[in-house]
Amino acid sequence: MPASPRSPSLATKLGAIGALLLLLALGSIGLTLWVTWQLEGGAAAVNEAGRLRMQTWRLAQAVDTGDAQRLQSQVQQFDASLTLLDRGDPARPLFVPHDATTRAAFGRVREHWDVLRASWLQPGAAAAPATVAMQADALVADIDAFVGAIEAWMSRWTGVLTTFQLGLMGLAIAGGVALLYAAYLFIFNPLARLQAGLEQAERGDLSARVAVDADDEFGRLAQGFNRMASTLQGFYRDLEDKVRDAPTRPCCAGTTPPSSSTCCSRRTACRPRCSSTSAACATVAATAAASTTTAARASFRSARWMPARRRRHASASVSKAW
């Protein structure tokens, strides 16, 4: 018959539960950190897009005043901001979300800027202030749509972050409950069964047995308890059988009573020699028992006034007499 596979030990079970909870906690924390990093990058992109709006109005003022040097400086700053938004900066962090709506809005901003940049930097191309203001206002509208797309994306991920945080709270509660249940299932319940078995054995009930549910440390301890109780029960059963089957003492040493081979019980001292009749033997046994009982009563009555050493000696004497 093939041996049954051995179940994992208690340390393995508790280690597996702890490792699972640890992996879930680390996964949730890592996901929360990633979402937070995404939100920080989106917030930095919103700030940089806000700078584009401010730079657009400065460009419009530079075009109206006809200051070519200032216009060139403002154009370079605008280009640098667009490049930063396009490439991102993981160190800050700063990046434009990669969803389709945000990327389409950013593409419209770049296309509109390319048109205005060529128009405003064209030599000798002077436009009316109202026209420049309308062009700048249209570019700012595209930038506002781009910022709105980023903010909508951030709002969705903020909800996800809140869900993750609630999940972490629920995970902590579930982990605590799971650990308590595991402690009850693998530690407290087996200990309670062992304690109940020990209490039964202490009361003298050697038929007490402990249920073995697993082959871990507590299971092997329960098996050892059951073997010990079974061995002790066998010893006591054998001892009772030997006491029950022990022969009775002969009534008279060297003589055989006429009615039976023995006439005295094990607890009766037949020190006086018996006569050849059973009636005389019974009379001697009764007389010996009465005298022994009287002596025992007298000994126990005076035992309370004896020192402890003499009391033990008297008890031993009475035991020998019986």
FISETI-245053 format. One record per residue (C-alpha): residue number from 1; x, y, z. Coordinates in nm, 2 decimals, padded with zeros to 4 digits, always signed. Last residue first. Layout:
# FISETI-245053
+-----+--------+--------+--------+
: num :     xx :     yy :     zz :
+-----+--------+--------+--------+
: NUM :      X :      Y :      Z :
...
+-----+--------+--------+--------+
# end
This chain:
# FISETI-245053
+-----+--------+--------+--------+
: num :     xx :     yy :     zz :
+-----+--------+--------+--------+
: 322 : -00.36 : -00.72 : +05.61 :
: 321 : -00.10 : -00.73 : +05.89 :
: 320 : +00.16 : -00.60 : +05.65 :
: 319 : -00.06 : -00.30 : +05.57 :
: 318 : -00.12 : -00.24 : +05.94 :
: 317 : +00.26 : -00.24 : +06.01 :
: 316 : +00.32 : +00.00 : +05.72 :
: 315 : +00.06 : +00.24 : +05.85 :
: 314 : +00.22 : +00.23 : +06.19 :
: 313 : +00.57 : +00.30 : +06.05 :
: 312 : +00.43 : +00.59 : +05.85 :
: 311 : +00.27 : +00.73 : +06.16 :
: 310 : +00.59 : +00.69 : +06.36 :
: 309 : +00.77 : +00.91 : +06.11 :
: 308 : +00.50 : +01.17 : +06.10 :
: 307 : +00.48 : +01.21 : +06.47 :
: 306 : +00.19 : +01.04 : +06.64 :
: 305 : -00.12 : +01.20 : +06.79 :
: 304 : -00.32 : +01.16 : +06.47 :
: 303 : -00.21 : +00.80 : +06.44 :
: 302 : -00.38 : +00.70 : +06.77 :
: 301 : -00.71 : +00.64 : +06.61 :
: 300 : -00.55 : +00.48 : +06.30 :
: 299 : -00.36 : +00.23 : +06.51 :
: 298 : -00.67 : +00.14 : +06.72 :
: 297 : -00.88 : +00.10 : +06.41 :
: 296 : -00.61 : -00.12 : +06.25 :
: 295 : -00.58 : -00.34 : +06.56 :
: 294 : -00.95 : -00.39 : +06.58 :
: 293 : -00.96 : -00.49 : +06.21 :
: 292 : -00.67 : -00.73 : +06.25 :
: 291 : -00.84 : -00.89 : +06.55 :
: 290 : -01.17 : -00.93 : +06.36 :
: 289 : -00.99 : -01.07 : +06.05 :
: 288 : -00.80 : -01.33 : +06.26 :
: 287 : -01.11 : -01.44 : +06.43 :
: 286 : -01.30 : -01.48 : +06.10 :
: 285 : -01.01 : -01.68 : +05.95 :
: 284 : -00.99 : -01.90 : +06.26 :
: 283 : -01.36 : -01.97 : +06.25 :
: 282 : -01.34 : -02.04 : +05.87 :
: 281 : -01.07 : -02.29 : +05.93 :
: 280 : -01.26 : -02.45 : +06.21 :
: 279 : -01.56 : -02.49 : +05.98 :
: 278 : -01.34 : -02.64 : +05.70 :
: 277 : -01.21 : -02.92 : +05.92 :
: 276 : -00.86 : -03.03 : +05.98 :
: 275 : -00.77 : -02.75 : +06.21 :
: 274 : -00.60 : -02.44 : +06.10 :
: 273 : -00.27 : -02.31 : +06.21 :
: 272 : -00.28 : -01.95 : +06.32 :
: 271 : -00.12 : -01.72 : +06.05 :
: 270 : -00.41 : -01.72 : +05.82 :
: 269 : -00.40 : -01.35 : +05.72 :
: 268 : -00.71 : -01.26 : +05.52 :
: 267 : -00.68 : -01.03 : +05.22 :
: 266 : -00.59 : -01.30 : +04.97 :
: 265 : -00.89 : -01.51 : +05.07 :
: 264 : -00.86 : -01.82 : +05.29 :
: 263 : -01.01 : -02.16 : +05.23 :
: 262 : -00.78 : -02.31 : +04.97 :
: 261 : -00.75 : -02.66 : +04.83 :
: 260 : -01.11 : -02.74 : +04.91 :
: 259 : -01.33 : -02.94 : +05.14 :
: 258 : -01.07 : -03.14 : +05.33 :
: 257 : -00.82 : -02.86 : +05.40 :
: 256 : -00.47 : -02.94 : +05.28 :
: 255 : -00.18 : -02.90 : +05.52 :
: 254 : +00.18 : -02.77 : +05.49 :
: 253 : +00.09 : -02.41 : +05.54 :
: 252 : -00.27 : -02.37 : +05.64 :
: 251 : -00.53 : -02.16 : +05.46 :
: 250 : -00.34 : -02.14 : +05.13 :
: 249 : -00.32 : -01.79 : +04.98 :
: 248 : -00.55 : -01.73 : +04.68 :
: 247 : -00.41 : -01.75 : +04.32 :
: 246 : -00.37 : -01.42 : +04.11 :
: 245 : -00.61 : -01.40 : +03.81 :
: 244 : -00.77 : -01.07 : +03.91 :
: 243 : -00.43 : -00.91 : +04.00 :
: 242 : -00.27 : -01.03 : +03.67 :
: 241 : -00.57 : -00.91 : +03.47 :
: 240 : -00.57 : -00.57 : +03.64 :
: 239 : -00.20 : -00.53 : +03.56 :
: 238 : -00.25 : -00.63 : +03.20 :
: 237 : -00.52 : -00.37 : +03.16 :
: 236 : -00.31 : -00.11 : +03.33 :
: 235 : -00.02 : -00.17 : +03.10 :
: 234 : -00.25 : -00.17 : +02.79 :
: 233 : -00.40 : +00.16 : +02.89 :
: 232 : -00.06 : +00.31 : +02.94 :
: 231 : +00.05 : +00.20 : +02.59 :
: 230 : -00.27 : +00.33 : +02.44 :
: 229 : -00.23 : +00.67 : +02.61 :
: 228 : +00.13 : +00.70 : +02.50 :
: 227 : +00.04 : +00.60 : +02.14 :
: 226 : -00.24 : +00.86 : +02.13 :
: 225 : -00.01 : +01.13 : +02.27 :
: 224 : +00.25 : +01.05 : +02.01 :
: 223 : -00.01 : +01.07 : +01.73 :
: 222 : -00.13 : +01.41 : +01.87 :
: 221 : +00.23 : +01.54 : +01.87 :
: 220 : +00.26 : +01.42 : +01.51 :
: 219 : -00.05 : +01.61 : +01.42 :
: 218 : +00.07 : +01.92 : +01.61 :
: 217 : +00.39 : +01.92 : +01.41 :
: 216 : +00.23 : +01.86 : +01.07 :
: 215 : +00.07 : +01.54 : +00.95 :
: 214 : -00.29 : +01.67 : +00.96 :
: 213 : -00.63 : +01.60 : +01.12 :
: 212 : -00.53 : +01.37 : +01.41 :
: 211 : -00.81 : +01.35 : +01.66 :
: 210 : -00.69 : +01.31 : +02.02 :
: 209 : -00.77 : +01.00 : +02.21 :
: 208 : -00.89 : +00.94 : +02.57 :
: 207 : -00.92 : +00.57 : +02.66 :
: 206 : -00.68 : +00.64 : +02.95 :
: 205 : -00.96 : +00.80 : +03.15 :
: 204 : -00.78 : +00.85 : +03.49 :
: 203 : -00.88 : +01.21 : +03.55 :
: 202 : -00.53 : +01.31 : +03.42 :
: 201 : -00.60 : +01.12 : +03.10 :
: 200 : -00.91 : +01.32 : +03.04 :
: 199 : -00.73 : +01.65 : +03.11 :
: 198 : -00.45 : +01.55 : +02.87 :
: 197 : -00.70 : +01.48 : +02.60 :
: 196 : -00.87 : +01.82 : +02.65 :
: 195 : -00.53 : +01.99 : +02.64 :
: 194 : -00.44 : +01.82 : +02.31 :
: 193 : -00.77 : +01.92 : +02.16 :
: 192 : -00.72 : +02.28 : +02.27 :
: 191 : -00.37 : +02.28 : +02.13 :
: 190 : -00.49 : +02.15 : +01.79 :
: 189 : -00.76 : +02.43 : +01.79 :
: 188 : -00.51 : +02.71 : +01.89 :
: 187 : -00.23 : +02.64 : +01.64 :
: 186 : -00.33 : +02.55 : +01.28 :
: 185 : -00.70 : +02.65 : +01.26 :
: 184 : -00.70 : +02.92 : +01.52 :
: 183 : -00.37 : +03.08 : +01.40 :
: 182 : -00.50 : +03.05 : +01.04 :
: 181 : -00.82 : +03.22 : +01.13 :
: 180 : -00.64 : +03.50 : +01.31 :
: 179 : -00.40 : +03.54 : +01.01 :
: 178 : -00.69 : +03.54 : +00.76 :
: 177 : -00.87 : +03.81 : +00.97 :
: 176 : -00.56 : +04.03 : +00.98 :
: 175 : -00.50 : +03.98 : +00.61 :
: 174 : -00.86 : +04.06 : +00.53 :
: 173 : -00.84 : +04.39 : +00.73 :
: 172 : -00.51 : +04.48 : +00.57 :
: 171 : -00.64 : +04.39 : +00.22 :
: 170 : -00.95 : +04.60 : +00.28 :
: 169 : -00.74 : +04.90 : +00.36 :
: 168 : -00.51 : +04.83 : +00.06 :
: 167 : -00.82 : +04.80 : -00.16 :
: 166 : -00.95 : +05.14 : -00.04 :
: 165 : -00.61 : +05.28 : -00.14 :
: 164 : -00.63 : +05.11 : -00.47 :
: 163 : -00.98 : +05.25 : -00.53 :
: 162 : -00.87 : +05.60 : -00.45 :
: 161 : -00.58 : +05.56 : -00.69 :
: 160 : -00.82 : +05.45 : -00.97 :
: 159 : -01.04 : +05.75 : -00.90 :
: 158 : -00.73 : +05.97 : -00.93 :
: 157 : -00.65 : +05.79 : -01.25 :
: 156 : -00.98 : +05.89 : -01.40 :
: 155 : -00.94 : +06.25 : -01.29 :
: 154 : -00.59 : +06.26 : -01.42 :
: 153 : -00.71 : +06.16 : -01.77 :
: 152 : -00.98 : +06.43 : -01.76 :
: 151 : -00.71 : +06.69 : -01.65 :
: 150 : -00.49 : +06.59 : -01.94 :
: 149 : -00.77 : +06.63 : -02.19 :
: 148 : -00.86 : +06.97 : -02.04 :
: 147 : -00.50 : +07.08 : -02.07 :
: 146 : -00.51 : +06.99 : -02.44 :
: 145 : -00.84 : +07.17 : -02.49 :
: 144 : -00.70 : +07.48 : -02.32 :
: 143 : -00.40 : +07.46 : -02.55 :
: 142 : -00.63 : +07.45 : -02.86 :
: 141 : -00.82 : +07.75 : -02.72 :
: 140 : -00.48 : +07.93 : -02.66 :
: 139 : -00.39 : +07.88 : -03.02 :
: 138 : -00.73 : +08.03 : -03.13 :
: 137 : -00.67 : +08.33 : -02.90 :
: 136 : -00.32 : +08.39 : -03.04 :
: 135 : -00.46 : +08.40 : -03.39 :
: 134 : -00.74 : +08.63 : -03.29 :
: 133 : -00.50 : +08.86 : -03.11 :
: 132 : -00.27 : +08.86 : -03.41 :
: 131 : -00.56 : +08.96 : -03.63 :
: 130 : -00.67 : +09.23 : -03.40 :
: 129 : -00.31 : +09.36 : -03.38 :
: 128 : -00.30 : +09.39 : -03.76 :
: 127 : -00.04 : +09.17 : -03.92 :
: 126 : +00.31 : +09.26 : -04.04 :
: 125 : +00.48 : +09.01 : -04.27 :
: 124 : +00.81 : +09.18 : -04.35 :
: 123 : +01.02 : +08.88 : -04.26 :
: 122 : +00.81 : +08.56 : -04.18 :
: 121 : +00.86 : +08.48 : -03.81 :
: 120 : +00.49 : +08.54 : -03.73 :
: 119 : +00.35 : +08.34 : -04.01 :
: 118 : +00.59 : +08.04 : -03.99 :
: 117 : +00.53 : +08.03 : -03.61 :
: 116 : +00.16 : +08.06 : -03.65 :
: 115 : +00.14 : +07.76 : -03.88 :
: 114 : +00.38 : +07.54 : -03.67 :
: 113 : +00.19 : +07.65 : -03.36 :
: 112 : -00.14 : +07.52 : -03.50 :
: 111 : +00.01 : +07.19 : -03.59 :
: 110 : +00.17 : +07.16 : -03.25 :
: 109 : -00.15 : +07.24 : -03.06 :
: 108 : -00.35 : +07.00 : -03.28 :
: 107 : -00.11 : +06.72 : -03.20 :
: 106 : -00.14 : +06.78 : -02.83 :
: 105 : -00.52 : +06.75 : -02.86 :
: 104 : -00.48 : +06.42 : -03.05 :
: 103 : -00.23 : +06.29 : -02.78 :
: 102 : -00.47 : +06.37 : -02.50 :
: 101 : -00.77 : +06.20 : -02.67 :
: 100 : -00.57 : +05.89 : -02.77 :
:  99 : -00.43 : +05.81 : -02.43 :
:  98 : -00.05 : +05.84 : -02.39 :
:  97 : -00.05 : +06.09 : -02.11 :
:  96 : +00.19 : +06.38 : -02.16 :
:  95 : +00.50 : +06.35 : -01.94 :
:  94 : +00.67 : +06.52 : -01.65 :
:  93 : +00.84 : +06.35 : -01.35 :
:  92 : +01.06 : +06.55 : -01.25 :
:  91 : +01.32 : +06.28 : -01.34 :
:  90 : +01.10 : +06.11 : -01.60 :
:  89 : +01.11 : +06.42 : -01.82 :
:  88 : +00.88 : +06.41 : -02.12 :
:  87 : +00.96 : +06.38 : -02.49 :
:  86 : +00.66 : +06.57 : -02.64 :
:  85 : +00.60 : +06.80 : -02.34 :
:  84 : +00.96 : +06.89 : -02.32 :
:  83 : +00.97 : +06.95 : -02.70 :
:  82 : +00.66 : +07.18 : -02.68 :
:  81 : +00.82 : +07.38 : -02.39 :
:  80 : +01.15 : +07.42 : -02.58 :
:  79 : +00.96 : +07.54 : -02.89 :
:  78 : +00.77 : +07.80 : -02.69 :
:  77 : +01.10 : +07.92 : -02.53 :
:  76 : +01.26 : +07.95 : -02.87 :
:  75 : +00.97 : +08.14 : -03.01 :
:  74 : +00.98 : +08.38 : -02.71 :
:  73 : +01.35 : +08.45 : -02.78 :
:  72 : +01.29 : +08.51 : -03.15 :
:  71 : +01.01 : +08.75 : -03.07 :
:  70 : +01.22 : +08.94 : -02.82 :
:  69 : +01.49 : +08.98 : -03.09 :
:  68 : +01.24 : +09.08 : -03.36 :
:  67 : +01.06 : +09.35 : -03.15 :
:  66 : +00.78 : +09.44 : -03.39 :
:  65 : +00.56 : +09.57 : -03.11 :
:  64 : +00.25 : +09.37 : -03.22 :
:  63 : +00.46 : +09.06 : -03.29 :
:  62 : +00.62 : +09.08 : -02.94 :
:  61 : +00.28 : +09.13 : -02.78 :
:  60 : +00.14 : +08.82 : -02.96 :
:  59 : +00.45 : +08.62 : -02.85 :
:  58 : +00.38 : +08.72 : -02.49 :
:  57 : +00.02 : +08.61 : -02.52 :
:  56 : +00.14 : +08.27 : -02.65 :
:  55 : +00.40 : +08.24 : -02.37 :
:  54 : +00.13 : +08.26 : -02.10 :
:  53 : -00.07 : +07.99 : -02.27 :
:  52 : +00.23 : +07.78 : -02.32 :
:  51 : +00.32 : +07.82 : -01.95 :
:  50 : -00.02 : +07.66 : -01.86 :
:  49 : +00.08 : +07.36 : -02.08 :
:  48 : +00.39 : +07.33 : -01.86 :
:  47 : +00.17 : +07.33 : -01.54 :
:  46 : -00.06 : +07.07 : -01.70 :
:  45 : +00.23 : +06.85 : -01.79 :
:  44 : +00.36 : +06.87 : -01.43 :
:  43 : +00.02 : +06.75 : -01.31 :
:  42 : +00.02 : +06.47 : -01.56 :
:  41 : +00.37 : +06.35 : -01.44 :
:  40 : +00.25 : +06.36 : -01.08 :
:  39 : -00.06 : +06.16 : -01.17 :
:  38 : +00.15 : +05.90 : -01.34 :
:  37 : +00.39 : +05.87 : -01.04 :
:  36 : +00.09 : +05.83 : -00.81 :
:  35 : -00.04 : +05.55 : -01.03 :
:  34 : +00.30 : +05.38 : -01.02 :
:  33 : +00.32 : +05.42 : -00.64 :
:  32 : -00.03 : +05.27 : -00.60 :
:  31 : +00.07 : +04.98 : -00.82 :
:  30 : +00.38 : +04.92 : -00.61 :
:  29 : +00.18 : +04.93 : -00.29 :
:  28 : -00.08 : +04.69 : -00.42 :
:  27 : +00.18 : +04.45 : -00.54 :
:  26 : +00.38 : +04.47 : -00.22 :
:  25 : +00.06 : +04.40 : -00.01 :
:  24 : -00.05 : +04.11 : -00.23 :
:  23 : +00.30 : +03.97 : -00.22 :
:  22 : +00.32 : +04.00 : +00.15 :
:  21 : -00.02 : +03.84 : +00.20 :
:  20 : +00.09 : +03.55 : -00.01 :
:  19 : +00.42 : +03.52 : +00.17 :
:  18 : +00.25 : +03.52 : +00.51 :
:  17 : +00.01 : +03.25 : +00.41 :
:  16 : +00.29 : +03.04 : +00.26 :
:  15 : +00.51 : +03.09 : +00.57 :
:  14 : +00.22 : +02.99 : +00.80 :
:  13 : +00.17 : +02.67 : +00.61 :
:  12 : +00.54 : +02.59 : +00.58 :
:  11 : +00.60 : +02.65 : +00.95 :
:  10 : +00.31 : +02.42 : +01.03 :
:   9 : +00.45 : +02.14 : +00.82 :
:   8 : +00.32 : +02.05 : +00.48 :
:   7 : +00.12 : +01.73 : +00.45 :
:   6 : +00.30 : +01.40 : +00.39 :
:   5 : +00.18 : +01.21 : +00.09 :
:   4 : +00.01 : +00.88 : +00.18 :
:   3 : +00.23 : +00.58 : +00.17 :
:   2 : +00.16 : +00.33 : -00.10 :
:   1 : +00.00 : +00.00 : +00.00 :
+-----+--------+--------+--------+
# end
